[in-house]
Structure formats: C-alpha cells, structure tokens
Amino acid sequence: MLAMLAAAFMIGVAVAIPPGAVIIAGSQRAISRGFWDAFDFYLGVVAADALYALLVYFGLSTLFRDSIAFKLVLWVLGGAWLIWLGIGAIRTRVEFSKINEVPPPSTRLRVIRDGLLITLFNPLTIVSWIALAGNFFETLWRPEWPAKESVGLLAIIAMLVGTQSWALGVAGVLSAIRRMISPRVLYAVSVISGVFLIVYGLSALWSAVMLLTAPV
C-alpha cells in the first residue's frame, strides 16, 4: 500500500513539474501578490485536477481521443482564457504591502475561479493526466498492490497531494524571495509570465484551427 501511494505521489509531482501554463500563472501570482494569492489560485487548480484525475480513472482518455468536438471546445476556450490571463499578468502591479495579507472573501473567490478555469480549459493539463495517470492505472499498477477498484481513489488523492506539494513549494519559494528582488525585476518577471501565457493561448487556438482544417 505504501509503495503504491508513494508511486502515485511521484506521478502527481511529475504532472506538476513541467513549467506549463498553470505553474507559470501560479508563480506569477506568488511573485506579484504573495503566497496567499497563489494558495487560493491552487485551490481552484486542485479542484479541476481532481475532476480530471477522476475522469481519467473512469475512462476520459477514450473521450479525448475519439471526440473532435470535445477537443475543439477545450482548445478554443482554453486558448482564449490563457490569453486573457496573460494580458492580466502583464498589467499586474507588484504589491509588496500585501505579501502577508490574506485577501478578502470576494477577491479569494475570483482567484480560486481563475485557478479552476485555467486548469479546466487547459488541454495540456488533460493530456498530462491521461499520459501519466492513465498509464499508471493501466500499465504501472503492480500485481502485489491492492486491487485498483478498492484503492484507486486513494491513489488519486496521493497524486493530487503530489501536484499541490510541488506547486505550493514553488509558490512559497518565489513569494519568500520576492522582497530580495527589485520591483523592476519582479515586474519584468510578471510580464514575461504573461507573454508565456499568451503564447500558450495562441498555441491552443492554433491547435483548434489545425483540428478544423485536418482532413476527415
């Protein structure tokens, strides 16, 4: 059991390590607004990750492979949302005064929503879960481990703990060192993060165009 949970935890870390749109957006928030803003953002992320992990467990990979409409909606909505977040990141002002301040409930809900939506509409997140979590359940599950039907949900929880441990660790380091860096550099990092998000968004929209123009 412990070996299975450790393996699932490492799968979660592996999902989170690549510097994709979600990590970039969360890191940008940690740098510009402090740890608690990033923490709220990742609350939304973990909710969406949990949904996709469960769907992969129950067979999402088949839907993603076979449904053109499903993929098209994800690429278009995901691309537009990433571009919107990128523009917002470029326009963000670095606020040192709020580094340890817990945001009010209304602001927290907006930040949680941002984390939820960027993960829900990010096709690369789904691909990562399908490739890693799907492979874990289908081919890496060892015979000596308990049956997937009895402990599969525990494995998913361990994966989610892995993803959030990595993401919050990165956010904690960035928010801790931001006082050591000049505001100009921090703003430059925020702008660069925004540019990367826009590039990810444009890439998603281009994938939608290629999907529409692909021969049937």
N, C-alpha and C positions, 0 to 999 in steps of 0.2 A: 504493500500500500504506500509506504513512504517513498519507495523508488518511483512509483507511478506519479505521485504528487510532485516530486522533485523534477521529473521529466516534463510534466505539464507546466510547472512554473517556468522552466527554461524555455519551453515553447512560447510562453507569453512574453518573456524577455526578448526572444528572437523576433517576435512580431513587432515589438516596440522600438528596437534598436535602430533600424534604418531611418534616416532623417527625412521622413515624409512630411506631408502637409500638416498632419495632426501634431507631431512633435515640434515642427517649426512654429506653428501658431501658439502652442502652449509655451514654448521657450520665449517667444516674443512677448507674451503677456507677463511671464516671470521677470523679464528684463525691464519692461516698461512700467509695470504696475505692481510688481511684487508677488510674493509666493501665494498669498491667499486668492488673488485673482486667477492664477494658474491652477490652484487647487480646485476652485469652483469650475473652471473650464474642464478639468479632467473628470469631475463628477459626471458631466454630460457625456464625456468620451466613454467612460466605463459603462454607462447605461447602454449606449449604442453598441459597444464592443460585446457586452453580454448578450444583446439581441442577436448579433451576427454569429457569435460563438454557438449559441443555441441552435440557430438555423443551420449552421454547418453541421452540427451534431445530428440534426434531423433531416439533412439532405439538401441544403441550399446549393451545393456545388452543381447539382444536376440542373436546377433552375437557371443559375448563372450561365451555364454552358449552353443551354438549349433555347433560352428566351431572348430574342433580339430586342423586343420591346422593353424588357426589364433592364437590359444593359444600356439601352438608349436613354431611358429616363435617368439612370444613375449618372451616365456621362454628362448629360446636359445640365441637370440640376446640380450635380457636384461641381462641374466646371464653373457655373455661374456663381455658386456660393463661395468657392475658393477665390475667385477674382474679387468678389465683394469684401471678403475678409482681408485679402491682400491690400486693397485700397485703404481699408480701415487701419491696417497695421502701418502703412506709410504715413498716414495722417495722425497717428497716435503721438501724444506728448508724454515724455518720460516724467513720472511724478515721484520724486524721491520722498516727498512728505507722506506718501501713502504706503510706504514699504511694509509697515507692520499693521496697517489699518484693515479691519475686516469690513468689506463693502456692505452697504445697506441691502435688505432683502430684495428690493426691486432690481438693483444692479446685479446681484448674485444670480437671480433667475435668468437675466439676459445672458450672462456669461455662461451659465450652465446650458442654456439653449444653444449658444454658439458651439460649445463642445459637442453637444448631441448632434446637431445638424452637420457639422463638418465631418463627423465620423459616419453618420448615416449615408451621406451623399458622396462619400469619397470611395470611388471604385477600387482604388489601390488597397484600402483597408479590407474590403471584402476579398480581394484576390489574396491578400496575405493570410487571412483566416482560412480560406479554402486550401491554400497551398500548405500551410503549416499545421493548423489544427485538423483539417481534413485528413492530411497524411498521417498525423499522429494517431487518429482513431482507426484509420483504415489499414495502415501497414506497420506502424511502430508499436502497436499495443502488444505486449508480451504475453505469452500463454500463462506465465506464473502470476500475472496480475489478476485481481478480481474481474469478474465479468463487466464489460462496458455498460451493460444495462443497469447494473447496480451501483456503480461508482462514477459513471460518466459525468454527472453534474458536479461531483467533487473535482474532477479533472478540469472542468470548465472554470470553476471558481479559482483553482490554482493557476490556470492560465491568466485569468483576469488580474489576480494578485501580482503575477509576474509583469504584465504590461504596465500596471499602475506604479509598481515599485520603481521601475526604470524611469517612467515619465516624471514622477514626483521627485525622484532623486536628481534628475537633470534640472528640474524647475527649482529645487532647493539650492543647488549649487549656483545657478545663474542669479537667483534673487539675492543670495548671500554676497556675491562678489560685485554686484552692480554698483554699490557705493564706492568701490575702488576704481571705477572707470569714469572718465569724464562724460558729462551729459551729451557732448557732441558725438562721442564714440557710441554711446548707448543708442542715440537716435539713429546713427548710421546702421547699427545692427538691426534696429526695428525696421528701417527702410529696406534693407537687404532681405529680411524675412518676408516683408510684404511683396517684394519683387518675386521671390521664390514661390510664394503662394499664387501670385498671378500667373506665373509660368506653369505651375501645376494645373491651374484652372484652364488655361488656354490649351494645354496638352489634353485635358479631358474633353474639351469641346472639339478638338481636332479628331480625337478618337470617335466621337459621335458622328462627325462628318464622314470619316472613313467607313464607319459602320453602315451609314446610309447609302454610300456610293459603292459598297462592296457588291460584287456580282452574287446573285442568288444561286 
